[in-house]
Amino acid sequence: IPHYKYFLDAPMLLGTNLIKKSYTNMGTINELTALQKSSNVYMFNVALHIAGVTYRPHGSLPADQQDLLKMRNYYSQFGLGVKTGIDLPQESAGMQTTPETVGGLILDLAIGQYDTYTPLQMAQYISVIANGGYRVQPRIVTSIHEPGSKDQLGKAIEHRKPKVLNKINNSESDLKQVQTGMKLVTSSGTAKNT
């Protein structure tokens, strides 16, 4: 999506009776305000842009499985919908379904209300944004030691270094915009005073 794109945050009318909207009409906003105020409609427009779909009131949304896959592949760069790699057995990758028709479901996916993610995936997602776009494998164990005395740790026999799983495909300026938007959420947005 082009940098600093503006979209109109107003209810979207789909088909004959479906209305998709944000919690309030925000008017014309950019990505920073969209993050700050949690604009569903802005994220819907991003999903439509990714799918190459032009919104028309009361029209259909001809998104398809490839569009859904494109968004999921992008989300996986942040650790959503894939295993985090934590050093524990039986980790879940969350839950994804494959619908017969995608249509408006792509809008739900765009605001995190279609697929299900684990709390650890959500933590990894936020850490990717916070640490410059690198997805790091979470660890429970950083080193293994021989038995020690009552007051002292034994000699280390193994050190486990942090492992970078991937770097997201966004530019540094893209990442800075998201970081700025996330800071706005807590300073003057939907998470202020929480």
C-alpha positions as CSV (number, residue, x, y, z in Angstrom):
1,I,0.0,0.0,0.0
2,P,1.4,3.5,-0.8
3,H,2.9,5.4,2.1
4,Y,0.7,7.8,3.9
5,K,-2.5,6.6,2.2
6,Y,-5.7,8.2,3.3
7,F,-9.1,6.4,3.5
8,L,-12.5,7.5,4.5
9,D,-13.6,5.9,7.7
10,A,-17.4,5.6,7.2
11,P,-19.7,2.6,7.2
12,M,-19.2,0.2,4.3
13,L,-22.4,-1.3,2.8
14,L,-21.9,-4.8,1.4
15,G,-24.5,-6.7,-0.6
16,T,-28.1,-6.0,0.4
17,N,-27.9,-5.7,4.2
18,L,-24.4,-6.1,5.6
19,I,-22.8,-3.1,7.2
20,K,-19.1,-3.2,8.2
21,K,-17.8,-0.2,10.2
22,S,-15.5,1.1,13.0
23,Y,-16.9,1.9,16.4
24,T,-17.3,5.5,15.3
25,N,-17.1,7.4,12.0
26,M,-13.6,8.9,11.9
27,G,-13.7,10.7,8.5
28,T,-10.7,10.8,6.3
29,I,-7.7,9.3,8.2
30,N,-4.2,8.0,7.5
31,E,-2.4,4.9,8.9
32,L,-1.3,6.7,12.1
33,T,-4.8,7.7,13.1
34,A,-6.1,4.3,12.0
35,L,-3.7,2.6,14.5
36,Q,-4.3,5.3,17.2
37,K,-8.0,5.0,17.1
38,S,-8.4,1.4,16.0
39,S,-10.1,2.0,12.7
40,N,-11.7,-1.2,11.3
41,V,-12.6,0.6,8.0
42,Y,-9.0,1.7,7.4
43,M,-7.9,-2.0,7.8
44,F,-10.8,-3.1,5.5
45,N,-9.5,-0.8,2.8
46,V,-6.0,-2.1,3.2
47,A,-7.3,-5.7,2.7
48,L,-9.3,-4.6,-0.4
49,H,-6.2,-2.9,-1.8
50,I,-4.2,-6.1,-1.2
51,A,-6.9,-8.1,-3.0
52,G,-7.1,-5.6,-5.8
53,V,-10.8,-5.0,-5.1
54,T,-12.5,-1.6,-5.5
55,Y,-15.2,-1.0,-2.9
56,R,-18.6,-0.1,-4.3
57,P,-21.6,0.4,-1.9
58,H,-23.9,-2.6,-2.0
59,G,-21.5,-4.4,-4.3
60,S,-19.9,-7.8,-3.8
61,L,-16.3,-8.4,-2.7
62,P,-14.7,-10.7,-5.3
63,A,-11.7,-11.6,-3.0
64,D,-10.6,-15.2,-3.4
65,Q,-8.4,-17.9,-1.7
66,Q,-5.2,-16.4,-3.2
67,D,-6.0,-13.0,-1.5
68,L,-6.6,-14.8,1.8
69,L,-3.4,-16.7,1.4
70,K,-1.5,-13.5,0.5
71,M,-2.6,-11.9,3.8
72,R,-1.9,-15.0,5.8
73,N,1.6,-15.2,4.4
74,Y,2.2,-11.6,5.3
75,Y,0.9,-12.2,8.8
76,S,3.1,-15.2,9.2
77,Q,6.2,-13.0,8.9
78,F,5.1,-11.5,12.2
79,G,4.5,-15.0,13.7
80,L,0.7,-15.0,13.4
81,G,-0.8,-18.4,12.3
82,V,2.6,-20.2,12.5
83,K,4.4,-21.8,15.3
84,T,6.7,-19.4,17.2
85,G,9.5,-22.0,17.7
86,I,9.4,-21.9,21.5
87,D,11.5,-24.6,23.1
88,L,8.4,-26.4,24.5
89,P,6.6,-29.5,23.1
90,Q,3.2,-29.4,21.5
91,E,3.0,-25.7,20.5
92,S,-0.2,-24.7,18.7
93,A,-0.1,-22.7,15.5
94,G,-3.5,-21.2,16.3
95,M,-6.6,-22.0,14.2
96,Q,-7.3,-21.2,10.5
97,T,-10.1,-22.4,8.4
98,T,-10.5,-22.5,4.6
99,P,-13.8,-21.1,3.7
100,E,-15.6,-22.0,0.5
101,T,-15.9,-18.3,-0.4
102,V,-13.7,-15.5,0.9
103,G,-15.7,-12.3,0.1
104,G,-16.3,-10.3,3.3
105,L,-14.3,-12.7,5.4
106,I,-11.1,-11.1,4.2
107,L,-12.3,-7.9,6.0
108,D,-12.7,-9.9,9.2
109,L,-9.2,-11.3,8.8
110,A,-7.9,-7.7,8.3
111,I,-9.0,-6.8,11.8
112,G,-8.0,-10.0,13.6
113,Q,-11.5,-11.5,13.8
114,Y,-11.3,-14.5,11.6
115,D,-8.2,-16.6,12.4
116,T,-7.3,-17.4,16.0
117,Y,-3.9,-16.7,17.4
118,T,-2.2,-17.9,20.6
119,P,-1.1,-15.4,23.3
120,L,2.5,-16.3,22.5
121,Q,2.0,-15.5,18.8
122,M,0.5,-12.1,19.8
123,A,3.5,-11.4,22.0
124,Q,5.9,-12.4,19.2
125,Y,3.9,-10.2,16.7
126,I,4.4,-7.1,19.0
127,S,8.0,-7.9,19.6
128,V,8.6,-8.0,15.8
129,I,7.3,-4.4,15.7
130,A,9.3,-3.3,18.7
131,N,12.6,-4.8,17.8
132,G,13.1,-3.5,14.3
133,G,11.2,-6.2,12.2
134,Y,13.1,-9.3,13.4
135,R,11.1,-12.3,14.5
136,V,13.0,-14.0,17.3
137,Q,12.4,-17.6,18.5
138,P,11.1,-17.4,22.1
139,R,13.1,-19.4,24.7
140,I,12.4,-20.8,28.1
141,V,16.0,-22.1,28.5
142,T,19.0,-19.9,27.8
143,S,21.6,-22.1,29.4
144,I,22.1,-25.5,31.0
145,H,24.4,-25.8,34.0
146,E,26.0,-28.5,36.0
147,P,24.7,-28.9,39.6
148,G,26.1,-26.1,41.8
149,S,26.4,-25.5,45.4
150,K,23.6,-24.1,47.6
151,D,24.5,-20.4,46.8
152,Q,26.2,-20.8,43.4
153,L,25.1,-21.8,40.0
154,G,27.2,-24.7,38.5
155,K,29.4,-24.4,35.4
156,A,27.5,-23.8,32.2
157,I,27.6,-26.8,29.8
158,E,25.4,-25.3,27.1
159,H,24.4,-21.8,26.0
160,R,21.5,-21.3,23.7
161,K,21.8,-18.1,21.7
162,P,18.9,-16.1,20.4
163,K,17.7,-17.3,17.0
164,V,16.3,-14.9,14.4
165,L,13.6,-16.8,12.5
166,N,13.0,-14.1,9.8
167,K,13.0,-10.4,9.1
168,I,9.7,-8.9,7.8
169,N,9.7,-7.6,4.2
170,N,8.8,-4.0,5.1
171,S,11.1,-1.0,4.8
172,E,12.5,0.7,7.8
173,S,10.2,3.7,7.2
174,D,7.1,1.4,7.1
175,L,8.2,-0.1,10.5
176,K,8.8,3.4,12.0
177,Q,5.2,4.4,10.9
178,V,3.8,1.4,12.7
179,Q,5.9,2.0,15.8
180,T,4.7,5.6,15.8
181,G,1.1,4.6,15.4
182,M,1.4,2.0,18.2
183,K,2.9,4.7,20.5
184,L,-0.1,6.9,19.7
185,V,-2.4,4.1,20.8
186,T,-1.1,4.3,24.4
187,S,-0.4,8.0,24.6
188,S,-3.7,9.4,23.1
189,G,-5.5,6.5,21.5
190,T,-7.7,3.6,22.4
191,A,-5.3,2.2,25.0
192,K,-4.8,5.5,26.9
193,N,-5.2,5.2,30.6
194,T,-5.5,1.4,30.6
